[in-house]
């Protein structure tokens, strides 16, 4: 071979060797994905909560079933061919059995390729110098997948959780998962439980050695007694075989080429210096060079991901550093919030406690007080998404929902917390707007300290936000959204309020059986998922009972005219008027009630259950029947009702009760497994139950709650609890 050829080979072949080793290492990831990972995933699922769907999810890449199947088959064939090929090349290893030889050659062939590719370099600098220079490259290749995993974790924390592919090879931190959303959630959940902070690659690698073994999680001392020794032995073995195969490839290629060049005495020190420099650069990177600008600190929920949209974060989310409820300008409350924002939790507790003593019906203040008591101590965090707006109606609704969450938080923290770890609550404002709700949901999903969400209020907001929660696998429980569409959003979406199907059936039964009437005129808002859903379910139930919907009128239509529409309904033979507005169309519904002048019985859903209906409707709505999930007078001696009276000094309604139930369900799930995926598994279990305001909370496979509907009636009462002269009372 000419000197020119040797020179070119000494440059090109080492480069090709590095490229080839990287490609083969990526094939090793495919090996893990389609063989090792499903194998261990199967046994893990079988030993815990076996579900075939979970096994199928293990090999999901694109989410397109047929495409994932083709990718799996092609990858398996390629890996088998390469394994057989290396077996045919190397007859001395004496490895028999296809599965073992695939592992042996696919995982370690990259090192063999690296060594063989470096051999031509011996023509120039000699064998001993190549031996020295190749060592740093072997170490980097050993950590190749771990480095990718670390970069994957940090990039997702910095830019938001994606749905791209994740495959962990050597660190085994999340062998159960493939999507980044699941990996990031699970890994940070483990960190939070163990109180671990990752500041650089060294922290990450060291933690992975004890976090799990092939995806099997170990807690407490078992991490050091079982996981750590196993992973250390596996890592040392892997390093030994890596160097062995690298030098095996190098020596075999040297022998094949007949290279015998010794290293010049001047070259050897230079090669040693270069290796030392490379080693120093590597050490610098794993410590200072790979440092995370914002460490993931599980015990402190204030140090969360920077990916949260700053506008959403500053205006719509708060643990206590800002007030989201307008109009509460009390000096003590403001002082408490200002102290909270500065991290002066002792002052925050003192000021908020003084404020609450005189203003005990403020749920925002109670949540902030309990959060301030926790300070920076380790805690579990959930969020409540409320429709906080500028109108009195939206503020009342928001406070009703927040009140239920605040009561449940106050109770659990006073009763010993969740296995001695207190509960924090983050308040989120979606403005009762679907677009904002989706943005808030995205911010909460990226905040990995949030383990569950109570919300949202209206069905449209829950549907918009629910798609984000489902995509990012953050569980949400709506206390108030009743649209039947919510049942199909996914396995991370639940609700404690019954669906419109049950409300529609209850109203239909009351009319056709209780009143013995058959013809109904329906008024609804086509711009509202809730209103459309209830109208459809009522219509279906009436038809099933042998009745008939004689006319439908749309509040959102340009042709809506209360006087004309009511006359038309009566002309067409309607015996009952069903008013099914959402919050935005309540005024139109009250106009219809005024025009009706009690001529026809009125029906309604849960939306008009508010003080505004009594204040404005008055005699026009007297006798109206509403379908709600809970009423305090149905069981006035219930523990929740008594506790609420003592805590708030005022009546609470069904929205507070359902929010309380949602929070109690999350607390019960956190007691079983305080991770995002653990909460979902707990609530999905057919054996799950939690004690709530309205009885035992259980869920159907759809995430719905199979709870009875309470019919209530508006009556005139001079001594009314509402102070309007009218009240909602249960229908006996």
C-alpha positions in Angstrom: 0.0 0.0 0.0 1.4 3.4 -1.0 2.2 6.1 1.6 -0.5 8.3 0.1 -3.1 5.6 0.5 -2.1 5.0 4.1 -2.3 8.8 4.8 -5.8 9.0 3.4 -7.0 5.9 5.2 -5.5 7.2 8.5 -7.8 10.2 8.2 -11.0 8.8 6.5 -11.3 5.4 8.3 -11.2 6.9 11.9 -13.9 9.3 10.9 -16.0 6.5 9.4 -15.3 4.4 12.5 -16.8 7.1 14.7 -19.8 7.7 12.4 -20.4 3.9 12.2 -20.2 3.5 15.9 -22.8 6.2 16.5 -25.1 4.6 14.0 -24.8 1.2 15.5 -25.4 2.7 19.0 -28.6 4.2 17.7 -29.5 0.7 16.5 -28.9 -0.5 20.0 -31.6 1.9 21.1 -33.9 0.3 18.7 -33.0 -3.1 20.1 -33.9 -1.8 23.6 -37.2 -0.3 22.3 -38.5 -3.3 20.5 -37.1 -6.2 22.4 -35.7 -5.5 25.9 -38.2 -2.7 26.8 -41.4 -4.5 25.9 -40.0 -7.7 27.6 -39.5 -6.0 31.0 -42.5 -3.7 30.5 -44.7 -6.9 30.2 -43.4 -8.3 33.4 -43.7 -5.0 35.2 -47.4 -4.6 34.1 -48.1 -8.2 34.9 -46.7 -7.8 38.4 -48.6 -4.6 39.1 -51.8 -3.6 37.3 -51.8 -5.7 34.1 -53.6 -4.1 31.2 -53.1 -5.1 27.5 -53.4 -1.4 26.5 -50.4 -0.5 28.5 -48.4 -3.3 26.8 -49.4 -1.9 23.4 -48.5 1.6 24.4 -44.9 0.4 25.1 -44.1 0.3 21.4 -46.1 3.3 20.3 -44.0 5.8 18.4 -46.1 7.7 16.0 -49.5 6.9 17.5 -50.6 5.5 14.1 -51.2 1.8 14.8 -50.3 0.4 11.4 -47.2 2.6 11.0 -45.9 1.6 14.4 -46.4 -2.0 13.6 -44.4 -1.6 10.3 -41.6 0.3 12.1 -41.4 -2.4 14.8 -41.2 -5.3 12.2 -38.6 -3.5 10.1 -36.4 -2.6 13.1 -36.5 -6.1 14.4 -35.5 -7.6 11.0 -32.6 -5.1 10.6 -31.4 -5.9 14.1 -31.5 -9.6 13.5 -29.7 -9.4 10.2 -26.9 -7.3 11.8 -26.7 -9.7 14.8 -26.4 -12.7 12.5 -23.9 -10.8 10.3 -21.5 -10.1 13.2 -21.8 -13.7 14.3 -20.7 -14.8 10.8 -17.8 -12.4 10.9 -16.5 -13.4 14.3 -16.4 -17.1 14.8 -14.1 -17.0 17.9 -16.6 -15.6 20.3 -18.5 -18.8 20.5 -21.8 -17.1 21.2 -24.8 -19.2 20.6 -28.5 -18.3 20.8 -29.9 -15.5 18.7 -31.2 -13.2 21.5 -27.9 -13.1 23.3 -25.8 -12.6 20.2 -28.0 -9.7 19.1 -27.3 -8.0 22.5 -23.7 -8.9 22.3 -23.0 -7.6 18.9 -25.5 -4.7 18.5 -24.7 -3.1 21.8 -20.9 -3.7 21.6 -20.4 -3.7 17.9 -20.2 0.1 18.0 -17.1 -0.2 20.1 -15.7 -2.8 17.8 -16.3 -0.4 14.9 -14.6 2.4 16.7 -11.5 0.4 17.3 -11.3 -1.0 13.8 -11.8 2.4 12.3 -8.9 3.8 14.3 -6.4 1.2 13.2 -5.2 3.0 10.0 -4.2 5.9 12.3 -1.4 3.6 13.5 0.4 4.2 10.2 1.1 7.7 11.2 1.4 8.0 15.1 2.0 4.3 16.0 0.0 1.7 18.0 0.7 3.0 21.5 -0.4 6.5 20.7 -3.6 5.3 19.2 -4.2 3.2 22.3 -4.1 6.4 24.3 -6.1 8.6 22.1 -8.9 6.1 21.6 -9.7 5.9 25.4 -11.6 9.2 25.7 -13.7 8.3 22.7 -14.6 5.0 24.3 -15.7 6.7 27.4 -17.8 9.2 25.5 -19.4 6.4 23.5 -20.2 4.6 26.8 -22.1 7.7 27.9 -23.5 8.4 24.5 -27.1 7.4 25.2 -27.0 8.8 28.7 -25.9 12.2 27.4 -28.7 12.2 24.9 -31.1 11.3 27.7 -29.9 14.2 29.9 -30.1 16.7 27.0 -33.6 15.4 26.3 -34.7 15.9 29.9 -33.3 19.4 30.2 -34.5 20.6 26.8 -38.0 19.5 27.6 -37.9 21.3 31.0 -36.7 24.4 29.2 -39.1 24.4 26.2 -42.0 22.4 27.3 -42.9 18.7 27.2 -43.2 17.3 23.7 -44.6 14.2 22.2 -41.4 13.1 20.5 -39.9 9.7 20.9 -37.9 8.9 24.0 -35.9 5.7 24.4 -33.6 5.2 27.4 -30.9 2.6 27.0 -28.3 2.3 29.8 -29.6 4.5 32.6 -33.0 2.6 32.8 -34.7 5.6 34.4 -37.9 5.2 32.5 -37.8 2.1 30.4 -41.5 1.8 30.7 -42.1 4.9 28.6 -41.5 6.2 25.1 -43.0 9.6 24.9 -41.2 12.5 26.5 -44.3 13.7 28.4 -44.4 10.4 30.3 -40.6 10.3 30.8 -40.3 13.8 32.1 -43.3 13.5 34.4 -42.2 10.2 35.8 -38.6 11.1 36.3 -39.3 14.4 38.0 -41.9 12.7 40.1 -39.2 10.3 41.3 -36.9 13.3 42.0 -39.6 15.0 44.0 -40.2 12.0 46.1 -36.5 11.5 46.8 -35.8 15.2 47.3 -33.2 15.2 44.6 -31.9 18.3 42.7 -30.2 17.9 39.3 -27.7 20.7 38.5 -25.5 19.0 35.9 -24.9 15.7 34.0 -23.0 14.2 36.9 -26.0 14.7 39.2 -28.3 13.1 36.6 -26.1 10.1 36.0 -25.5 9.5 39.7 -29.2 9.6 40.4 -30.1 7.2 37.6 -27.8 4.6 39.2 -30.2 4.4 42.2 -33.6 5.5 40.8 -34.6 2.2 39.2 -33.6 -1.1 37.6 -35.0 -1.6 34.2 -37.9 0.6 35.0 -38.7 -1.1 38.4 -38.8 1.7 40.9 -37.2 1.4 44.3 -37.9 3.6 47.3 -36.0 4.6 50.4 -33.1 2.4 51.5 -33.8 -0.2 48.8 -32.4 2.2 46.3 -29.0 1.8 47.9 -29.3 -1.8 48.8 -30.7 -3.1 45.5 -30.9 -0.6 42.6 -27.5 1.0 43.2 -25.4 -2.1 43.5 -27.1 -3.7 40.5 -26.6 -0.7 38.3 -23.0 -0.2 39.5 -22.1 -3.8 38.6 -23.9 -3.5 35.3 -22.1 -0.2 34.5 -18.7 -1.6 35.4 -19.3 -4.7 33.3 -20.5 -2.5 30.4 -17.3 -0.4 30.6 -15.1 -3.4 30.7 -16.7 -5.0 27.7 -16.7 -1.7 25.9 -12.9 -1.3 26.2 -12.4 -5.0 25.5 -14.4 -4.8 22.2 -12.8 -1.5 21.2 -9.3 -2.9 21.5 -10.4 -6.2 20.0 -11.5 -4.3 16.9 -8.3 -2.3 16.9 -6.0 -5.3 17.3 -7.8 -7.4 14.7 -7.6 -4.7 12.1 -3.9 -4.0 13.0 -3.2 -7.7 12.5 -5.1 -7.9 9.3 -3.2 -4.9 7.9 0.1 -6.1 9.3 0.8 -2.8 11.1 3.8 -2.9 13.3 4.7 0.8 13.6 5.9 1.8 17.1 5.1 5.2 18.6 7.9 7.8 18.4 9.1 8.9 21.8 8.1 12.4 20.9 4.6 11.4 19.7 3.7 9.4 22.8 3.8 12.4 25.3 1.8 14.4 22.9 -0.7 11.7 22.6 -0.9 11.4 26.4 -1.3 15.2 26.7 -4.1 15.2 24.1 -5.9 12.3 25.9 -5.5 14.3 29.2 -6.9 17.4 27.6 -9.9 15.5 26.2 -10.4 13.9 29.6 -10.3 17.4 31.3 -12.9 18.7 28.7 -15.1 15.8 29.5 -14.9 16.3 33.2 -15.5 20.0 32.8 -18.6 19.3 30.8 -20.2 16.8 33.1 -19.8 19.3 36.0 -19.8 22.9 34.9 -20.3 22.7 31.2 -23.6 20.8 31.6 -24.9 22.9 34.4 -28.7 23.5 34.4 -29.6 27.2 34.5 -32.7 26.4 36.5 -32.4 23.3 38.6 -35.3 21.0 39.0 -35.9 21.2 42.7 -38.8 18.9 43.8 -39.3 20.2 47.4 -39.8 23.8 46.3 -42.7 24.4 43.9 -41.6 27.9 43.4 -38.6 26.7 41.4 -40.4 25.2 38.5 -40.0 25.2 34.7 -39.2 28.4 32.9 -41.3 27.3 29.9 -44.5 28.7 31.4 -45.8 31.5 29.2 -44.8 34.6 31.2 -48.1 36.4 30.5 -50.1 33.5 31.7 -47.8 33.0 34.7 -47.9 36.6 35.8 -51.6 37.2 35.4 -53.3 33.9 35.8 -51.4 31.6 38.3 -50.7 32.1 41.9 -49.7 30.2 45.0 -50.0 33.3 47.1 -47.7 35.8 45.5 -50.6 37.8 43.9 -54.3 38.1 44.3 -56.4 36.9 41.4 -59.7 37.9 42.9 -60.4 41.6 42.2 -62.0 43.8 44.8 -60.3 42.4 47.8 -58.2 45.4 48.7 -57.9 44.8 52.4 -54.6 46.1 53.8 -53.8 42.9 55.8 -54.5 40.6 52.9 -52.3 42.8 50.6 -49.5 42.7 53.2 -49.8 39.0 53.5 -49.6 38.5 49.7 -46.6 40.9 49.5 -44.8 39.0 52.2 -45.5 35.7 50.4 -44.1 37.1 47.2 -40.9 38.0 49.0 -40.6 34.6 50.6 -41.3 36.0 54.1 -43.8 33.2 55.0 -43.9 34.0 58.7 -45.2 37.5 58.0 -47.6 36.2 55.4 -49.1 33.7 57.8 -49.5 36.4 60.5 -51.2 38.9 58.2 -53.4 36.4 56.4 -54.5 34.9 59.7 -55.5 38.4 61.0 -57.4 39.0 57.7 -59.3 35.7 57.7 -60.4 36.2 61.4 -62.5 39.1 60.2 -63.2 37.8 56.6 -63.6 34.1 56.9 -65.6 33.7 53.7 -62.6 34.4 51.4 -61.4 31.1 50.0 -58.4 32.6 48.1 -57.0 34.0 51.4 -57.4 30.6 53.1 -55.5 28.8 50.4 -52.7 31.4 50.5 -52.6 31.0 54.3 -52.2 27.2 54.1 -49.6 27.6 51.3 -47.7 30.1 53.5 -47.7 27.7 56.4 -46.0 25.2 54.2 -43.5 27.7 52.8 -40.6 26.0 51.0 -41.1 22.6 52.8 -41.7 19.6 50.7 -45.3 19.4 49.5 -47.7 18.0 46.9 -49.2 20.6 44.6 -52.6 20.6 42.8 -54.2 23.5 40.9 -57.8 24.8 40.8 -58.8 26.5 37.5 -61.6 29.0 38.1 -63.5 31.4 35.9 -62.4 34.6 37.6 -63.7 37.6 35.7 -64.8 41.2 36.4 -68.6 40.6 36.7 -70.2 39.8 40.0 -71.6 36.6 38.6 -68.2 35.2 37.5 -66.6 36.2 40.8 -69.4 34.4 42.7 -68.9 31.3 40.6 -65.1 31.4 40.9 -65.3 31.8 44.7 -67.8 28.9 45.0 -65.4 26.5 43.2 -62.3 27.8 45.0 -64.2 27.5 48.3 -64.6 23.7 47.9 -60.9 23.2 47.1 -59.8 25.5 50.0 -62.0 23.5 52.5 -60.6 20.2 51.4 -57.0 21.5 51.6 -57.6 23.0 55.0 -59.0 19.7 56.3 -56.3 17.4 55.0 -53.4 19.6 56.2 -54.9 19.9 59.7 -55.5 16.2 59.8 -51.8 15.2 59.2 -51.5 16.0 55.5 -50.9 13.3 52.9 -48.6 10.8 54.7 -47.1 13.8 56.6 -46.6 15.8 53.4 -48.9 18.9 53.2 -51.0 19.9 50.2 -50.4 23.1 48.3 -53.0 24.6 46.0 -52.2 26.8 43.0 -55.1 29.1 41.8 -55.4 29.5 38.0 -57.7 31.9 36.3 -59.1 30.9 32.9 -61.4 33.9 32.6 -64.2 31.5 31.6 -62.7 31.6 28.1 -61.9 28.5 26.2 -58.8 29.8 24.5 -57.4 31.1 27.8 -58.3 27.8 29.4 -56.1 25.9 26.9 -53.2 28.3 27.6 -53.6 27.9 31.3 -53.8 24.1 30.9 -50.5 24.3 28.9 -48.9 26.3 31.6 -50.0 23.9 34.3 -48.9 20.9 32.3 -45.4 22.3 31.9 -45.2 23.0 35.6 -44.2 19.6 36.7 -44.9 20.3 40.4 -48.6 20.2 39.6 -49.9 16.7 40.1 -53.6 17.3 39.3 -56.1 20.0 38.4 -59.6 20.7 39.7 -61.3 22.4 36.8 -62.5 23.9 34.6 -65.9 25.5 35.1 -67.9 25.6 31.8 -67.9 22.7 29.5 -66.4 24.6 26.6 -63.4 25.5 28.7 -63.0 21.9 30.0 -63.1 20.5 26.5 -60.4 23.0 25.3 -58.2 22.5 28.3 -58.9 18.7 28.5 -57.2 18.1 25.2 -54.1 19.7 26.5 -54.2 17.8 29.8 -54.8 14.5 27.9 -51.9 15.2 25.6 -49.5 16.0 28.5 -50.9 13.3 30.8 -51.9 15.6 33.6 -55.1 14.5 35.3 -58.0 17.0 35.6 -61.3 16.7 37.4 -64.0 19.1 36.5 -66.5 19.8 39.3 -69.0 21.6 37.1 -68.8 20.7 33.4 -71.6 18.4 32.4 -71.5 18.2 28.5 -71.6 14.6 27.3 -68.6 15.4 25.0 -66.3 15.4 28.0 -66.8 11.6 28.4 -64.7 11.0 25.4 -61.8 13.4 26.0 -59.5 10.7 27.4 -58.4 8.7 30.4 -56.9 11.7 32.2 -60.2 13.7 32.3 -62.7 13.1 35.1 -65.6 14.9 36.7 -67.4 14.8 40.0 -70.6 16.3 38.5 -73.0 14.1 36.7 -73.3 14.4 32.9 -76.2 16.1 31.1 -77.5 12.6 30.2 -78.6 12.1 33.8 -79.9 15.6 34.2 -81.9 15.3 31.0 -83.4 12.0 32.1 -84.3 13.4 35.6 -86.1 16.4 34.0 -87.9 14.3 31.4 -89.1 11.9 34.1 -90.4 14.8 36.2 -92.4 16.2 33.3 -93.8 13.0 31.7 -94.3 11.1 35.0 -94.5 13.7 37.8 -96.6 16.3 35.9 -98.1 13.9 33.3 -97.3 16.3 30.5 -95.9 15.4 27.1 -95.1 18.5 25.0 -92.1 20.6 25.7 -90.6 23.7 24.1 -86.8 24.0 24.5 -84.8 27.2 24.7 -81.0 26.7 24.5 -77.8 28.4 23.5 -76.2 26.8 20.4 -72.9 28.6 21.2 -72.5 26.6 24.4 -71.5 23.0 24.5 -73.2 22.6 27.9 -76.5 24.1 26.7 -76.5 22.1 23.5 -75.7 18.9 25.3 -78.4 19.3 27.9 -81.0 20.2 25.2 -80.1 17.1 23.2 -80.2 14.8 26.2 -83.5 16.2 27.4 -85.0 15.8 23.9 -83.8 12.2 23.7 -85.2 11.4 27.2 -88.5 13.0 26.5 -88.9 11.1 23.2 -88.0 7.9 25.0 -90.7 8.6 27.6 -93.3 9.0 24.9 -93.3 12.8 25.0 -92.4 15.3 22.3 -90.3 18.4 21.9 -92.7 20.7 19.9 -90.3 23.6 19.3 -86.7 24.7 19.8 -85.5 28.3 20.2 -81.8 29.4 20.1 -80.7 32.2 22.4 -77.8 32.8 20.1 -79.9 33.2 17.0 -80.4 36.7 15.5 -84.1 35.8 15.3 -84.5 35.2 19.0 -87.3 37.3 20.3 -88.7 36.4 23.7 -92.3 37.6 23.1 -92.6 36.0 19.7 -90.9 32.8 20.7 -93.1 32.2 23.8 -96.3 32.8 21.8 -95.0 30.5 19.1 -94.3 27.8 21.7 -97.8 28.0 23.1 -99.3 28.1 19.7 -97.6 24.8 18.8 -99.1 23.2 21.9 -96.2 23.3 24.4 -97.2 22.4 27.9 -93.8 23.0 29.5 -90.9 25.4 28.7 -87.4 24.1 29.3 -85.0 27.0 29.7 -81.4 25.6 29.3 -79.1 28.6 29.2 -75.4 28.7 30.1 -74.0 31.6 32.2 -73.7 33.8 29.1 -77.4 33.5 28.1 -79.0 33.6 31.5 -80.4 37.1 30.9 -82.2 35.8 27.8 -83.7 32.9 29.8 -84.9 35.3 32.4 -86.6 37.4 29.7 -88.4 34.3 28.5 -89.5 33.6 32.1 -90.9 37.1 32.4 -92.9 36.8 29.2 -94.2 33.4 30.3 -95.7 34.9 33.5 -96.0 31.5 35.1 -98.4 30.3 32.4 -96.4 27.2 31.6 -94.2 25.2 34.1 -90.5 26.0 33.7 -87.6 23.5 33.7 -83.9 24.2 33.9 -80.4 22.7 34.3 -77.8 23.6 37.0 -76.5 26.9 35.4 -79.3 29.2 36.7 -78.7 28.0 40.3 -77.3 31.3 41.5 -78.4 34.4 43.4 -79.0 36.4 40.2 -81.8 34.1 39.1 -83.6 34.8 42.4 -82.9 38.5 42.5 -84.0 39.3 38.9 -86.4 36.5 38.2 -88.4 36.7 41.5 -92.0 35.7 40.9 -91.4 35.0 37.2 -89.3 32.0 38.2 -91.3 30.8 41.2 -92.0 27.1 40.7 -89.1 26.6 38.3 -87.6 23.1 38.6 -83.8 22.8 38.3 -81.6 19.7 38.0 -78.5 20.0 40.2 -76.0 17.4 41.6 -76.3 18.4 45.3 -78.3 20.6 47.7 -77.5 21.3 51.3 -81.1 20.8 52.5 -81.2 17.3 51.0 -79.0 16.2 53.9 -78.6 19.2 56.3 -76.9 17.0 59.0 -74.1 15.9 56.6 -70.6 16.3 58.0 -69.5 18.4 55.0 -72.4 20.9 55.4 -71.8 21.4 59.1 -68.0 21.9 58.5 -68.7 24.3 55.7 -71.1 26.3 57.9 -68.4 26.6 60.6 -65.6 27.4 58.2 -67.3 30.0 55.9 -70.1 31.3 58.1 -72.4 31.2 55.0 -74.3 28.7 52.9 -72.4 26.7 50.2 -74.0 25.4 47.0 -73.5 22.5 44.6 -70.4 24.0 42.9 -68.6 24.2 46.2 -69.6 20.6 47.1 -68.5 19.2 43.7 -65.1 21.1 43.9 -64.7 19.7 47.4 -65.4 16.2 46.0 -62.9 16.6 43.2 -60.2 17.7 45.7 -60.9 14.9 48.0 -60.6 12.5 45.1 -57.2 13.9 44.2 -56.1 13.7 47.8 -57.1 10.0 48.0 -55.2 9.3 44.8 -52.1 11.2 46.0 -52.2 9.0 49.2 -51.9 5.9 46.9 -49.2 7.2 44.5 -48.1 10.9 44.5 -47.2 11.1 40.8 -49.1 12.3 37.8 -49.3 8.8 36.3 -50.0 7.3 39.8 -53.0 9.7 40.3 -54.4 8.6 37.0 -54.0 4.9 37.8 -55.6 5.4 41.2 -58.7 7.1 39.9 -59.0 4.7 37.0 -59.1 1.7 39.3 -62.5 0.1 39.7 -61.8 -0.1 43.4 -61.2 3.6 43.9 -63.4 5.6 46.2 -63.2 8.7 48.3 -65.5 10.3 50.9 -67.0 13.5 49.6 -69.7 16.0 50.3 -72.3 14.2 48.3 -71.4 10.7 49.4 -68.8 8.3 48.2 -67.0 9.5 45.1 -66.4 6.8 42.4 -65.9 7.0 38.7 -67.0 5.1 35.7 -64.5 3.9 33.1 -65.4 7.0 31.1 -64.3 9.3 33.9 -67.9 10.2 34.6 -69.5 10.0 38.0 -72.6 7.9 38.4 -74.4 10.0 41.0 -78.1 10.8 41.4 -79.6 14.1 40.3 -81.3 16.3 42.9 -84.3 18.3 41.6 -84.8 21.6 43.3 -87.7 24.1 43.1 -87.7 27.9 43.4 -90.2 28.9 46.1 -91.3 32.2 47.6 -90.1 32.6 51.2 -90.1 35.8 53.2 -87.5 34.3 55.5 -85.4 33.0 52.7 -81.7 32.0 53.4 -80.8 33.9 50.2 -82.2 37.2 51.4 -84.1 37.7 48.2 -87.5 36.4 49.3 -87.0 33.3 47.2 -85.1 30.1 47.7 -84.0 26.9 46.0 -85.4 23.9 47.9 -85.2 20.2 47.2 -88.2 18.5 45.5 -89.4 15.8 47.8 
